[in-house]
Amino acid sequence: MGAGEREGAVEEATGFEVGIVVPKLSRLATAAGGADDCVARLVRELEGAGLLVERVRGVPAEFIKLAAPMGTLGRAAAEMQMKKLTYIGMDLQFEWDQVAAFVRQPDGSLFSWRERYYCFRYLIYGIVNRTNSEITLKFDDKEFHWKENESLLTRLESEGVVKQVFPLHDEIKRKQLLRNWALNWLDFTWQPIDEIYSYFGTKIATYFAFLGMYTRWLFFPAVFGLATQLIDFGSLQWLVLPAFFIFVISWAVFFLQFWKRKNSALLARWGINCSLSEYKNLDNELGSLGDSLTIEEKKFADVSAEKRKLQRNEWFGVLLRIRNNGIIVLAIICLQLPFELAYAHLYEITETEVMRYLLTAVYLVAIQYYTRIGGKVSVNLIKYENNQGEESSSASLVYKVFGLYFMQSYIGLFYHASLYRDILALRQVLIQRLIVSQVLENLIENSIPYLKYSYKKYIAVHKKKHEKESPSGKSLRLSTRVEKEYLKPSYTASIGAELEDGLFDDFLELTLQFGMIMMFACAFPLIFCFAALNNITEIRADALKLLVMLKRPVPRAAATIGAWLNIFQFLVVMAICTNCLLLVCLYDEEGKWRIEPGLAAILIMEHALLLIKFGFSHFVPEEPAWVKANRVRYVAQAQNVCSKQLLRSISKLDAKLD
């Protein structure tokens, strides 16, 4: 390919979006590399697969940057039998020669970032030895054999030649997001969600859409909470906290319902067809229609056996989950509960505020490591569960780990609220928890990636200085973007990257904050102001973390917040119970009510709020009218297509019988 042709191909191609890391040889060894040099062979095979390749020598290693013309990605998508949304609303198998039938992305591109990334992986891992014999490859002084029908990249990974395959940042889009999003403090909670989706994928865009909406909605209880502290309501002061309590519960119910509406609208705008359950499996049914008509008798004979097998596997999975949940509960009771109660007791007997802040800081640091160990145990337990797919495993992990953190975050607060009935002490604990935990979390969350990057950079440069080919007296530095990205940490969860990415920690942080402000709202109404201010900074801090401090995350397919929504709804129910308890303690302590009528009134309020919680959930539809109208139209179109194909299949079968 000539230089002019290459430049023309690059104009029609993606940017360099994937990097492959290989060990760096000396320049003489690289120049003398023969036909059996494995890295040179890899480059030739990648170019033969239709990819655009650029080799970059860096300080820590050598990098192979990959881009792809759209035609190459389109043919890969067709070979993968990728399903994409069409303009009739059905997810159909992609065909490159029918590209006009498929819905484009909000930015006008044919493929989403996730689709492009998995096309790249299909192409590079799809390079196999198609000859009838083994091929001998060399790297430095090492020699190995590339077997028939074996993936070249997999072989090189097993031999330690390929160190890593990772997505690359697009510098133009990254700087644009930095300017318009991460560093744009003037717009508070506004975010370019469509651009975030195009750059990071569905799951990360959904998280930031949720965080932005949650922060905007926090302004309502924050203003009400501030008013309860600044305004003297006179003889009606005793009604202020119950009214605030009712408002907060109603606010939370409506917020979660309106989030469902926003989520469905976002998915419709992004062309993600996950809500069309009426016909999401029609393509599988149509694909096997002809075969099913010819083997109908055999199918009916196997129905009862298959049913028994499915029921057996289902109940076996349930028993495994019960066993694992029992292990987690036992660990909480036997190990974590005494630790939490000991901290609560030490906090009570500590006299100075400085020592209490220090005790809280030490406790939060220690408990972080304790709960991370529990999270890793949960990951190992899930491996032995009979979960149906990655989504089910992720949900099971969320519930187990949240149980550990729920005990860690709230047991000390429950201790003060129920045993001591000291509202002032509870407010002090809430303030200290918010200040210390937020400072520590932001410090750890933003400093650890930078320290890891700085350490890897120091090791790479220090090692280079001791190599013979390094020019003496010349300062070394990382000069290319790709080597800087390689040294940055990956976006992974603190409990391990097996099932979840870094969003696990971010969602966990949000749910713990939501639980704290909801369950103890009556004890400290100003807590919503603290949460709103924290979340405004959290949006920008998380954006900077993703754009500057970490590698570009691998895109994931989740289109909703999944099991975390169930936890938010659980915390609303818990908030009704705990705030009723707080009102009993508060009014009994201040002598406003006698405990008997006061308790009766609060119990009535509790039941009324539970009815409100479950009743209001049905007042707000979970999807906007335009989304529902499109869905109904798509279902009708899909049924029309299905019926036509069914009639054609029956006609073909009838012709064969004749």
DOTI-942887 format. One record per residue (C-alpha): residue number from 1; residue in one letter; x, y, z. Coordinates in nm, 3 decimals. Each point is the difference from the previous one (the first is absolute). Layout:
   num   residu        px        py        pz
   NUM        A         X         Y         Z
...
END
This chain:
   num   residu        px        py        pz
     1        M     0.000     0.000     0.000
     2        G     0.147     0.335    -0.104
     3        A     0.016     0.309     0.216
     4        G    -0.284     0.175    -0.185
     5        E    -0.220    -0.307     0.013
     6        R     0.077    -0.045     0.368
     7        E    -0.098     0.359     0.081
     8        G    -0.324    -0.045    -0.191
     9        A    -0.074    -0.320     0.190
    10        V     0.066     0.171     0.330
    11        E    -0.254     0.270    -0.086
    12        E    -0.266    -0.268    -0.040
    13        A     0.117    -0.195     0.303
    14        T    -0.042     0.028     0.373
    15        G     0.274     0.159     0.204
    16        F     0.254    -0.222     0.170
    17        E    -0.228    -0.164     0.257
    18        V     0.182    -0.317     0.111
    19        G     0.358    -0.055     0.113
    20        I     0.206    -0.319     0.026
    21        V     0.302    -0.001     0.232
    22        V     0.307    -0.212    -0.079
    23        P     0.348    -0.005     0.160
    24        K     0.251     0.237    -0.153
    25        L     0.303    -0.140    -0.178
    26        S     0.312     0.192    -0.092
    27        R    -0.012     0.195    -0.326
    28        L     0.253    -0.237    -0.157
    29        A    -0.210    -0.302     0.091
    30        T    -0.312     0.170    -0.135
    31        A     0.170     0.091    -0.327
    32        A     0.140    -0.352    -0.040
    33        G    -0.337    -0.165     0.065
    34        G    -0.060    -0.269    -0.259
    35        A    -0.310    -0.168    -0.132
    36        D    -0.025    -0.210     0.315
    37        D     0.000     0.301     0.238
    38        C    -0.333    -0.030     0.183
    39        V    -0.062     0.374     0.044
    40        A     0.068     0.070    -0.368
    41        R    -0.223    -0.296    -0.087
    42        L    -0.275     0.141     0.224
    43        V     0.023     0.339    -0.172
    44        R    -0.025    -0.159    -0.345
    45        E    -0.300    -0.210     0.104
    46        L    -0.174     0.303     0.149
    47        E     0.050     0.193    -0.322
    48        G    -0.122    -0.302    -0.193
    49        A    -0.320     0.005     0.210
    50        G    -0.070     0.350    -0.132
    51        L     0.120     0.196     0.305
    52        L     0.216     0.312    -0.006
    53        V     0.312    -0.058     0.209
    54        E     0.253     0.239     0.154
    55        R     0.298    -0.117     0.207
    56        V     0.124     0.228     0.277
    57        R     0.317    -0.051     0.206
    58        G    -0.046     0.125     0.353
    59        V     0.205    -0.002     0.317
    60        P    -0.173    -0.295     0.175
    61        A    -0.092    -0.209    -0.308
    62        E    -0.090     0.003    -0.368
    63        F    -0.358     0.076    -0.101
    64        I    -0.209    -0.101    -0.301
    65        K    -0.282     0.248    -0.057
    66        L    -0.301    -0.114    -0.202
    67        A    -0.262     0.182    -0.203
    68        A    -0.252    -0.144    -0.246
    69        P    -0.182     0.117    -0.313
    70        M    -0.376    -0.014     0.041
    71        G    -0.023    -0.272    -0.263
    72        T     0.230    -0.224     0.205
    73        L    -0.212     0.050     0.312
    74        G    -0.319    -0.059    -0.201
    75        R     0.123    -0.331    -0.138
    76        A     0.114    -0.105     0.348
    77        A    -0.343     0.086     0.144
    78        A    -0.167    -0.209    -0.271
    79        E     0.232    -0.296     0.069
    80        M    -0.071     0.030     0.374
    81        Q    -0.374    -0.005    -0.080
    82        M    -0.035     0.316     0.205
    83        K    -0.359     0.108     0.070
    84        K    -0.082     0.367    -0.062
    85        L    -0.316     0.204     0.019
    86        T    -0.172     0.066    -0.332
    87        Y    -0.238     0.280    -0.095
    88        I    -0.300    -0.232     0.049
    89        G     0.098    -0.046     0.364
    90        M     0.131    -0.358    -0.022
    91        D     0.349    -0.117     0.092
    92        L     0.120    -0.185    -0.310
    93        Q     0.328    -0.155    -0.101
    94        F     0.228     0.260    -0.153
    95        E     0.071    -0.017    -0.371
    96        W     0.258     0.235    -0.156
    97        D    -0.185     0.021    -0.333
    98        Q    -0.322     0.103     0.185
    99        V     0.162     0.269     0.212
   100        A    -0.271     0.259    -0.074
   101        A    -0.257    -0.209     0.191
   102        F     0.176     0.038     0.335
   103        V    -0.044     0.285     0.248
   104        R     0.302     0.225     0.043
   105        Q     0.141     0.132     0.327
   106        P    -0.080     0.348     0.141
   107        D     0.333     0.129    -0.135
   108        G    -0.077    -0.134    -0.348
   109        S     0.238    -0.298     0.010
   110        L    -0.112    -0.345    -0.108
   111        F     0.137    -0.191     0.298
   112        S     0.002     0.087     0.369
   113        W     0.329     0.000     0.191
   114        R    -0.079    -0.340     0.150
   115        E    -0.080    -0.147    -0.340
   116        R     0.321     0.140    -0.149
   117        Y     0.211    -0.132     0.286
   118        Y    -0.135    -0.352    -0.029
   119        C     0.046     0.010    -0.378
   120        F     0.366     0.085     0.065
   121        R     0.032    -0.292     0.241
   122        Y    -0.167    -0.234    -0.248
   123        L     0.247     0.105    -0.270
   124        I     0.318    -0.022     0.205
   125        Y    -0.088    -0.321     0.184
   126        G    -0.138    -0.147    -0.323
   127        I     0.346    -0.020    -0.161
   128        V     0.064    -0.377    -0.006
   129        N     0.245    -0.233    -0.169
   130        R    -0.190    -0.117    -0.305
   131        T     0.288    -0.203    -0.144
   132        N     0.029    -0.376     0.030
   133        S     0.310     0.010     0.219
   134        E     0.145     0.172     0.303
   135        I     0.185     0.329    -0.049
   136        T     0.318     0.068     0.195
   137        L     0.019     0.347     0.150
   138        K     0.278     0.174     0.189
   139        F     0.022     0.285     0.243
   140        D     0.346     0.105     0.115
   141        D     0.163    -0.336     0.092
   142        K    -0.333    -0.176     0.055
   143        E    -0.149    -0.241    -0.254
   144        F    -0.350    -0.148    -0.001
   145        H    -0.253    -0.155    -0.237
   146        W    -0.324     0.148    -0.131
   147        K    -0.233    -0.297    -0.033
   148        E    -0.265    -0.060    -0.263
   149        N    -0.330     0.190     0.055
   150        E     0.149     0.172     0.305
   151        S    -0.050     0.371     0.066
   152        L     0.328     0.184    -0.045
   153        L    -0.075     0.262     0.266
   154        T    -0.106    -0.263     0.253
   155        R     0.325    -0.186    -0.065
   156        L     0.208     0.314     0.041
   157        E    -0.180     0.082     0.325
   158        S     0.073    -0.346     0.138
   159        E     0.367     0.039    -0.095
   160        G     0.021     0.340     0.170
   161        V     0.069     0.186    -0.326
   162        V    -0.327     0.194     0.005
   163        K    -0.029     0.162     0.341
   164        Q    -0.333     0.175    -0.035
   165        V    -0.277     0.100    -0.239
   166        F    -0.181     0.316     0.107
   167        P    -0.223     0.277    -0.145
   168        L     0.165     0.330    -0.083
   169        H    -0.128     0.349     0.069
   170        D    -0.097     0.214    -0.296
   171        E     0.193     0.320     0.068
   172        I    -0.235     0.233    -0.186
   173        K    -0.314    -0.133     0.167
   174        R     0.174    -0.032     0.339
   175        K     0.108     0.365     0.000
   176        Q    -0.345     0.108    -0.113
   177        L    -0.160    -0.190     0.291
   178        L     0.257     0.148     0.238
   179        R    -0.092     0.351    -0.110
   180        N    -0.377    -0.042    -0.021
   181        W    -0.055    -0.243     0.286
   182        A     0.272    -0.072     0.255
   183        L     0.125     0.360     0.029
   184        N    -0.335     0.170    -0.057
   185        W    -0.093     0.103     0.355
   186        L    -0.239     0.276    -0.107
   187        D    -0.286    -0.232    -0.094
   188        F    -0.001    -0.193     0.331
   189        T    -0.187    -0.320    -0.091
   190        W    -0.026     0.034    -0.381
   191        Q     0.183    -0.271    -0.193
   192        P     0.033    -0.088    -0.372
   193        I    -0.153    -0.345     0.048
   194        D    -0.015    -0.087    -0.371
   195        E     0.370     0.081    -0.042
   196        I     0.081    -0.204     0.311
   197        Y    -0.196    -0.292    -0.146
   198        S     0.181     0.027    -0.334
   199        Y     0.341     0.005     0.171
   200        F    -0.037    -0.235     0.297
   201        G    -0.302    -0.216    -0.082
   202        T    -0.340    -0.066     0.153
   203        K     0.088    -0.101     0.355
   204        I     0.218     0.300     0.088
   205        A    -0.239     0.243    -0.172
   206        T    -0.291    -0.147     0.198
   207        Y     0.192     0.047     0.325
   208        F     0.071     0.367    -0.069
   209        A    -0.359     0.059    -0.114
   210        F    -0.120    -0.148     0.330
   211        L     0.255     0.197     0.206
   212        G    -0.095     0.326    -0.172
   213        M    -0.374    -0.052     0.046
   214        Y     0.048    -0.110     0.363
   215        T     0.205     0.313     0.074
   216        R    -0.258     0.232    -0.162
   217        W    -0.281    -0.159     0.197
   218        L     0.199     0.037     0.324
   219        F    -0.049     0.377    -0.020
   220        F    -0.368    -0.035     0.102
   221        P     0.052    -0.174     0.339
   222        A     0.317     0.208     0.050
   223        V    -0.202     0.324    -0.019
   224        F    -0.272    -0.142     0.228
   225        G     0.261    -0.127     0.247
   226        L     0.172     0.338     0.003
   227        A    -0.336     0.170     0.064
   228        T    -0.068    -0.221     0.304
   229        Q     0.323     0.127     0.158
   230        L    -0.029     0.369    -0.090
   231        I    -0.372     0.075     0.042
   232        D    -0.183     0.010     0.332
   233        F    -0.345    -0.152    -0.053
   234        G    -0.120     0.093     0.350
   235        S    -0.277    -0.216     0.137
   236        L     0.012    -0.223    -0.311
   237        Q     0.366    -0.092     0.054
   238        W    -0.094    -0.346     0.126
   239        L    -0.158    -0.076    -0.339
   240        V     0.306     0.099    -0.204
   241        L     0.197    -0.325     0.028
   242        P    -0.298    -0.228    -0.073
   243        A    -0.082     0.217    -0.304
   244        F     0.363    -0.013    -0.112
   245        F    -0.002    -0.378     0.046
   246        I    -0.311    -0.042    -0.217
   247        F     0.147     0.230    -0.263
   248        V     0.330    -0.191    -0.014
   249        I    -0.168    -0.340    -0.042
   250        S    -0.226     0.136    -0.274
   251        W     0.301     0.163    -0.164
   252        A     0.193    -0.328    -0.004
   253        V    -0.292    -0.197    -0.147
   254        F    -0.055     0.252    -0.279
   255        F     0.372     0.028    -0.069
   256        L     0.037    -0.375    -0.058
   257        Q    -0.309    -0.008    -0.221
   258        F     0.112     0.296    -0.210
   259        W     0.343    -0.160    -0.031
   260        K    -0.163    -0.304    -0.162
   261        R    -0.166     0.235    -0.249
   262        K     0.328     0.175    -0.074
   263        N     0.183    -0.331    -0.039
   264        S    -0.254    -0.130    -0.251
   265        A     0.016     0.329    -0.193
   266        L     0.381    -0.017    -0.013
   267        L    -0.006    -0.357    -0.130
   268        A    -0.251     0.096    -0.269
   269        R     0.217     0.296    -0.100
   270        W     0.310    -0.220    -0.019
   271        G    -0.177    -0.266    -0.204
   272        I     0.028    -0.269     0.267
   273        N    -0.288    -0.242    -0.029
   274        C     0.012    -0.169     0.341
   275        S    -0.360     0.084     0.099
   276        L    -0.168    -0.177    -0.290
   277        S    -0.056    -0.323     0.186
   278        E    -0.299    -0.082    -0.216
   279        Y     0.218    -0.105    -0.290
   280        K     0.363     0.016     0.108
   281        N     0.039    -0.373    -0.065
   282        L    -0.194    -0.011    -0.327
   283        D     0.314    -0.021    -0.208
   284        N     0.107    -0.317     0.181
   285        E    -0.346    -0.147    -0.053
   286        L     0.003     0.088    -0.371
   287        G     0.348    -0.140    -0.047
   288        S    -0.101    -0.339     0.130
   289        L    -0.353    -0.001    -0.141
   290        G     0.059    -0.232    -0.294
   291        D     0.191    -0.252     0.211
   292        S    -0.259     0.007     0.277
   293        L    -0.280    -0.082    -0.244
   294        T     0.184    -0.310    -0.123
   295        I     0.099    -0.134     0.343
   296        E    -0.324     0.086     0.180
   297        E    -0.066    -0.351     0.134
   298        K     0.348    -0.031     0.148
   299        K    -0.037     0.342     0.160
   300        F    -0.322    -0.097     0.177
   301        A     0.160    -0.320     0.123
   302        D     0.284     0.195     0.160
   303        V    -0.215     0.268     0.164
   304        S    -0.063    -0.183     0.328
   305        A     0.365    -0.102     0.044
   306        E     0.121     0.352    -0.075
   307        K    -0.255     0.146     0.242
   308        R     0.121    -0.228     0.281
   309        K     0.362     0.094    -0.072
   310        L    -0.074     0.373     0.004
   311        Q    -0.196    -0.026     0.325
   312        R     0.281    -0.200     0.161
   313        N     0.263     0.253    -0.105
   314        E    -0.219     0.290     0.113
   315        W    -0.052    -0.132     0.354
   316        F     0.362    -0.111     0.028
   317        G     0.102     0.358    -0.081
   318        V    -0.242     0.133     0.262
   319        L     0.150    -0.230     0.267
   320        L     0.353     0.109    -0.091
   321        R    -0.096     0.368     0.031
   322        I    -0.169    -0.066     0.337
   323        R     0.317    -0.174     0.121
   324        N     0.227     0.283    -0.115
   325        N    -0.229     0.269     0.142
   326        G     0.000    -0.191     0.329
   327        I     0.381     0.007     0.003
   328        I    -0.002     0.377    -0.052
   329        V    -0.261     0.057     0.275
   330        L     0.194    -0.223     0.241
   331        A     0.320     0.192    -0.075
   332        I    -0.179     0.328     0.069
   333        I    -0.139    -0.122     0.332
   334        C     0.312    -0.172     0.127
   335        L     0.275     0.226    -0.134
   336        Q    -0.125     0.340    -0.108
   337        L    -0.273     0.070     0.255
   338        P     0.233    -0.015     0.307
   339        F     0.249     0.225    -0.179
   340        E    -0.270     0.256    -0.081
   341        L    -0.143    -0.001     0.350
   342        A     0.348     0.041     0.148
   343        Y     0.055     0.311    -0.215
   344        A    -0.339     0.142     0.105
   345        H     0.083    -0.056     0.367
   346        L     0.348     0.156    -0.031
   347        Y    -0.154     0.298    -0.174
   348        E    -0.242     0.050     0.292
   349        I     0.270    -0.003     0.267
   350        T     0.238     0.224    -0.196
   351        E    -0.025     0.353     0.137
   352        T     0.180     0.235    -0.242
   353        E    -0.122     0.073    -0.351
   354        V     0.350    -0.027    -0.147
   355        M     0.037    -0.354     0.133
   356        R    -0.344    -0.090    -0.136
   357        Y     0.097     0.120    -0.348
   358        L     0.326    -0.197     0.025
   359        L    -0.186    -0.309     0.123
   360        T    -0.247     0.030    -0.288
   361        A     0.281     0.033    -0.255
   362        V     0.184    -0.306     0.134
   363        Y    -0.324    -0.196     0.009
   364        L    -0.093     0.088    -0.359
   365        V     0.345    -0.095    -0.131
   366        A     0.001    -0.330     0.189
   367        I    -0.354    -0.093    -0.097
   368        Q     0.072     0.067    -0.368
   369        Y     0.257    -0.280    -0.005
   370        Y    -0.228    -0.226     0.202
   371        T    -0.294     0.041    -0.234
   372        R     0.222    -0.041    -0.307
   373        I     0.105    -0.339     0.134
   374        G    -0.369    -0.083     0.039
   375        G    -0.060     0.117    -0.357
   376        K     0.273    -0.228    -0.135
   377        V    -0.152    -0.291     0.193
   378        S    -0.337     0.086    -0.159
   379        V     0.159    -0.010    -0.347
   380        N     0.135    -0.349     0.070
   381        L    -0.335    -0.120     0.136
   382        I    -0.182     0.119    -0.312
   383        K     0.219    -0.225    -0.215
   384        Y    -0.171    -0.299     0.160
   385        E    -0.353     0.132    -0.055
   386        N    -0.215    -0.114    -0.289
   387        N    -0.062     0.354    -0.129
   388        Q    -0.147     0.046    -0.345
   389        G     0.245     0.229    -0.175
   390        E     0.221     0.290     0.100
   391        E    -0.292     0.228     0.093
   392        S    -0.131    -0.247     0.258
   393        S     0.349    -0.047     0.146
   394        S     0.051     0.377     0.021
   395        A    -0.334     0.046     0.181
   396        S     0.089    -0.273     0.250
   397        L     0.335     0.167     0.065
   398        V    -0.166     0.340     0.048
   399        Y    -0.238    -0.134     0.265
   400        K     0.273    -0.182     0.194
   401        V     0.251     0.284     0.002
   402        F    -0.265     0.260     0.082
   403        G    -0.102    -0.212     0.301
   404        L     0.356     0.028     0.131
   405        Y     0.023     0.374    -0.061
   406        F    -0.351     0.059     0.137
   407        M     0.107    -0.142     0.335
   408        Q     0.330     0.189    -0.011
   409        S    -0.161     0.336    -0.082
   410        Y    -0.310     0.005     0.217
   411        I     0.039    -0.220     0.307
   412        G     0.172     0.275     0.200
   413        L    -0.276     0.243    -0.095
   414        F    -0.271    -0.250     0.097
   415        Y     0.184    -0.047     0.328
   416        H    -0.019     0.370     0.084
   417        A    -0.357     0.036    -0.124
   418        S    -0.157    -0.295     0.181
   419        L     0.207    -0.061     0.311
   420        Y     0.102     0.347     0.116
   421        R    -0.287     0.201    -0.154
   422        D     0.244     0.289    -0.026
   423        I    -0.094     0.200    -0.309
   424        L     0.275     0.257     0.049
   425        A     0.265    -0.270     0.019
   426        L    -0.151    -0.164    -0.308
   427        R     0.025     0.328    -0.190
   428        Q     0.366     0.032     0.094
   429        V     0.068    -0.354    -0.119
   430        L    -0.178     0.070    -0.330
   431        I     0.203     0.317    -0.059
   432        Q     0.327    -0.175     0.083
   433        R    -0.087    -0.300    -0.218
   434        L    -0.090     0.225    -0.294
   435        I     0.307     0.221     0.027
   436        V     0.256    -0.270     0.078
   437        S    -0.139    -0.264    -0.235
   438        Q    -0.038     0.238    -0.295
   439        V     0.348     0.147     0.050
   440        L     0.157    -0.345     0.034
   441        E    -0.190    -0.148    -0.294
   442        N     0.081     0.289    -0.233
   443        L     0.363    -0.003     0.114
   444        I     0.036    -0.374    -0.053
   445        E    -0.204    -0.005    -0.321
   446        N     0.204     0.273    -0.168
   447        S     0.346    -0.042     0.152
   448        I     0.044    -0.378    -0.027
   449        P    -0.018    -0.006    -0.385
   450        Y     0.248     0.289    -0.020
   451        L     0.241    -0.167     0.244
   452        K    -0.021    -0.328    -0.193
   453        Y     0.070     0.180    -0.327
   454        S     0.291     0.195     0.151
   455        Y     0.153    -0.318     0.144
   456        K    -0.025    -0.191    -0.331
   457        K     0.144     0.300    -0.183
   458        Y     0.293     0.020     0.242
   459        I     0.072    -0.373    -0.035
   460        A    -0.012     0.017    -0.381
   461        V     0.229     0.305    -0.023
   462        H     0.239    -0.132     0.266
   463        K     0.030    -0.332    -0.183
   464        K     0.063     0.177    -0.330
   465        K     0.287     0.200     0.146
   466        H     0.186    -0.323     0.077
   467        E    -0.032    -0.136    -0.353
   468        K     0.305     0.021    -0.223
   469        E    -0.183     0.167    -0.284
   470        S    -0.112     0.291     0.218
   471        P     0.208     0.312    -0.081
   472        S     0.192     0.117     0.302
   473        G    -0.080     0.339     0.145
   474        K    -0.329     0.027    -0.185
   475        S    -0.317     0.033     0.204
   476        L    -0.265    -0.260    -0.072
   477        R    -0.370     0.064    -0.013
   478        L    -0.313    -0.156    -0.141
   479        S    -0.047     0.173    -0.333
   480        T    -0.301    -0.179    -0.150
   481        R    -0.362    -0.011     0.112
   482        V    -0.030    -0.378    -0.040
   483        E     0.278    -0.081     0.248
   484        K    -0.148     0.240     0.254
   485        E    -0.337    -0.172    -0.035
   486        Y     0.161    -0.341     0.038
   487        L     0.147     0.094     0.338
   488        K    -0.330     0.133     0.134
   489        P    -0.213    -0.229     0.221
   490        S    -0.306    -0.174    -0.140
   491        Y    -0.354     0.092     0.105
   492        T    -0.071    -0.300     0.222
   493        A    -0.196    -0.068     0.319
   494        S     0.180    -0.008     0.332
   495        I    -0.127    -0.353     0.067
   496        G     0.136    -0.131    -0.331
   497        A    -0.060     0.033    -0.372
   498        E    -0.153    -0.345    -0.054
   499        L    -0.364     0.107    -0.015
   500        E    -0.015     0.378     0.023
   501        D     0.186     0.307    -0.116
   502        G     0.072     0.315     0.198
   503        L    -0.364     0.109    -0.008
   504        F    -0.062    -0.256     0.274
   505        D     0.185     0.223     0.249
   506        D    -0.163     0.318    -0.132
   507        F    -0.354    -0.141     0.028
   508        L     0.081    -0.143     0.343
   509        E     0.110     0.345     0.115
   510        L    -0.327     0.150    -0.128
   511        T    -0.222    -0.259     0.170
   512        L     0.179     0.040     0.333
   513        Q    -0.044     0.377    -0.021
   514        F    -0.367    -0.037    -0.096
   515        G    -0.056    -0.235     0.294
   516        M     0.163     0.239     0.244
   517        I    -0.193     0.310    -0.107
   518        M    -0.331    -0.187    -0.022
   519        M     0.011    -0.213     0.314
   520        F     0.111     0.285     0.225
   521        A    -0.174     0.292    -0.169
   522        C    -0.199     0.100     0.309
   523        A     0.311     0.005     0.220
   524        F     0.186     0.245    -0.225
   525        P    -0.200     0.162    -0.286
   526        L     0.308     0.196    -0.115
   527        I     0.157    -0.329    -0.108
   528        F    -0.159     0.045    -0.344
   529        C     0.197     0.322    -0.050
   530        F     0.325    -0.184     0.071
   531        A    -0.098    -0.277    -0.242
   532        A    -0.090     0.244    -0.281
   533        L     0.329     0.188     0.033
   534        N     0.196    -0.324     0.010
   535        N    -0.171    -0.135    -0.311
   536        I     0.069     0.315    -0.200
   537        T     0.371    -0.054     0.060
   538        E    -0.039    -0.377    -0.048
   539        I    -0.124     0.046    -0.358
   540        R     0.311     0.195    -0.099
   541        A     0.238    -0.218     0.205
   542        D    -0.130    -0.320    -0.159
   543        A     0.021     0.159    -0.346
   544        L     0.362     0.105     0.059
   545        K     0.081    -0.346     0.132
   546        L    -0.127    -0.166    -0.317
   547        L     0.148     0.250    -0.245
   548        V     0.338     0.070     0.161
   549        M     0.102    -0.250     0.267
   550        L    -0.112    -0.336    -0.140
   551        K     0.014    -0.203    -0.318
   552        R    -0.303     0.025    -0.222
   553        P    -0.242    -0.256     0.150
   554        V    -0.106    -0.309    -0.191
   555        P    -0.363     0.068    -0.109
   556        R    -0.272    -0.207     0.167
   557        A    -0.349    -0.077    -0.115
   558        A    -0.213     0.078     0.308
   559        A    -0.272     0.249    -0.094
   560        T    -0.157     0.053     0.345
   561        I     0.135     0.032     0.352
   562        G    -0.119    -0.356     0.061
   563        A     0.000    -0.135     0.356
   564        W     0.096     0.339     0.140
   565        L    -0.355     0.124    -0.069
   566        N    -0.137    -0.273     0.227
   567        I     0.240     0.114     0.273
   568        F    -0.115     0.362    -0.033
   569        Q    -0.360    -0.116     0.036
   570        F     0.092    -0.214     0.302
   571        L     0.164     0.303     0.163
   572        V    -0.320     0.203    -0.044
   573        V    -0.191    -0.263     0.198
   574        M     0.275    -0.006     0.264
   575        A    -0.016     0.381     0.017
   576        I    -0.370    -0.016     0.092
   577        C     0.074    -0.231     0.292
   578        T     0.311     0.176     0.133
   579        N    -0.142     0.352    -0.019
   580        C    -0.313    -0.110     0.186
   581        L     0.233    -0.133     0.270
   582        L     0.189     0.330     0.003
   583        L    -0.322     0.199     0.040
   584        V    -0.100    -0.216     0.297
   585        C     0.340     0.059     0.162
   586        L     0.002     0.371    -0.079
   587        Y    -0.345     0.092     0.126
   588        D     0.022    -0.224     0.303
   589        E     0.334     0.161     0.091
   590        E    -0.122     0.358    -0.038
   591        G    -0.333    -0.059     0.170
   592        K    -0.214     0.122    -0.288
   593        W    -0.216    -0.312    -0.005
   594        R    -0.071    -0.272     0.250
   595        I     0.153    -0.316    -0.131
   596        E    -0.331    -0.192    -0.030
   597        P    -0.194     0.236    -0.230
   598        G     0.320     0.104    -0.171
   599        L     0.093    -0.357    -0.079
   600        A    -0.352    -0.074    -0.125
   601        A     0.006     0.302    -0.231
   602        I     0.343    -0.090    -0.137
   603        L    -0.105    -0.361    -0.061
   604        I    -0.298     0.128    -0.196
   605        M     0.235     0.227    -0.194
   606        E     0.231    -0.294    -0.072
   607        H    -0.279    -0.210    -0.150
   608        A    -0.129     0.298    -0.198
   609        L     0.345     0.065    -0.145
   610        L     0.041    -0.364    -0.095
   611        L    -0.327     0.028    -0.190
   612        I     0.123     0.323    -0.159
   613        K     0.326    -0.167    -0.099
   614        F    -0.167    -0.286    -0.182
   615        G    -0.297     0.208    -0.122
   616        F     0.195     0.290    -0.150
   617        S     0.210    -0.250    -0.194
   618        H    -0.302    -0.058    -0.225
   619        F    -0.089     0.366    -0.050
   620        V     0.304     0.072    -0.218
   621        P     0.033    -0.217    -0.314
   622        E     0.340    -0.166    -0.034
   623        E     0.043     0.115    -0.360
   624        P    -0.104     0.318    -0.183
   625        A    -0.298    -0.009    -0.236
   626        W     0.217     0.042    -0.312
   627        V     0.218    -0.296     0.100
   628        K    -0.307    -0.214     0.063
   629        A    -0.152     0.104    -0.333
   630        N     0.319    -0.093    -0.184
   631        R     0.013    -0.331     0.183
   632        V    -0.360    -0.088    -0.093
   633        R     0.068     0.093    -0.363
   634        Y     0.318    -0.209    -0.006
   635        V    -0.183    -0.298     0.148
   636        A    -0.267     0.023    -0.269
   637        Q     0.265     0.020    -0.271
   638        A     0.189    -0.295     0.148
   639        Q    -0.315    -0.210     0.018
   640        N    -0.071     0.085    -0.364
   641        V     0.349    -0.111    -0.106
   642        C    -0.029    -0.312     0.215
   643        S    -0.334    -0.099    -0.148
   644        K     0.126     0.044    -0.356
   645        Q     0.308    -0.215     0.066
   646        L    -0.215    -0.260     0.173
   647        L    -0.234    -0.020    -0.298
   648        R     0.297    -0.037    -0.237
   649        S     0.146    -0.279     0.216
   650        I    -0.333    -0.184     0.009
   651        S    -0.034     0.036    -0.378
   652        K     0.350    -0.143    -0.053
   653        L    -0.076    -0.291     0.233
   654        D    -0.330    -0.070    -0.181
   655        A     0.181     0.005    -0.336
   656        K     0.254    -0.256     0.128
   657        L    -0.278    -0.231     0.122
   658        D    -0.172     0.018    -0.341
END
